[in-house]
Amino acid sequence: MQLGMIGLGRMGANMVRRLQKGGHDCVVFDANPASVQQMNREGATGAASLEDFIAKLSKPRAIWLMVPAGIVDKMLQQLVGHLAPGDIVIDGGNSYYIDDIRRSKELQTKGVQYLDVGTSGGVFGLDRGYCLMIGGPDDVVNHLDPLFRTLAPGKGSLPLAGRTWAGLPKRAICTAAPPARGISSRWFTTASNMG
């Protein structure tokens, strides 16, 4: 599956590396050209500008933002003119949830889907995997499931807490109460229960 990653700090770059090891195709962009060049040497498709980045992605595009929460709105303003109905934007940072709700509503008017995917794992995520707190429409979450499964920790990576949650989907450790209006909330913390 193809993913576009904007933000190649230590976590963003390592997420790209983990996705590539899992067989995914990554197009990357960062304000620092040296970071893009490094990822290009490692097999990602580097982009010199946002326009170049968008042009290298197949529609419908999936774009993951791994940028500080304070610049997500600025990045979306730069991106929005290049996005088309069916495209997906994922905020992988620690944005305030009220901001995510607002952004989702704004992008829906353009036919663009928005996911809030709080991501934890730091520099160790490359080897251990990332904890993903996923919020968004069920159909979009399901479409991106191959990416989430690749990023999540593998079987045996984390010890289970000794608890079981009867009736929950095998692929999720925790799922919110019945979703409202098709909104899904999932936490990928270990693949031990993934089917």
Stockholm file with secondary structure:
# STOCKHOLM 1.0

chainA/1-195         MQLGMIGLGRMGANMVRRLQKGGHDCVVFDANPASVQQMNREGATGAASLEDFIAKLSKPRAIWLMVPAGIVDKMLQQLVGHLAPGDIVIDGGNSYYIDDIRRSKELQTKGVQYLDVGTSGGVFGLDRGYCLMIGGPDDVVNHLDPLFRTLAPGKGSLPLAGRTWAGLPKRAICTAAPPARGISSRWFTTASNMG
#=GR chainA/1-195 SS CEEEEECCSHHHHHHHHHHHHTTCEEEEECSSHHHHHHHHHTTCEECSSHHHHHHTSCSSCEEEECSCGGGHHHHHHHHHTTCCTTCEEEECSCCCHHHHHHHHHHHHTTTCEEEEEEEECGGGHHHHCCEEEEEEEHHHHHHTHHHHHHHSCCTTSSCCCSCCCTTSCTTCSEECSSCSTTEEEEEECCSTTCC
#=GC SS_cons         CEEEEECCSHHHHHHHHHHHHTTCEEEEECSSHHHHHHHHHTTCEECSSHHHHHHTSCSSCEEEECSCGGGHHHHHHHHHTTCCTTCEEEECSCCCHHHHHHHHHHHHTTTCEEEEEEEECGGGHHHHCCEEEEEEEHHHHHHTHHHHHHHSCCTTSSCCCSCCCTTSCTTCSEECSSCSTTEEEEEECCSTTCC
//
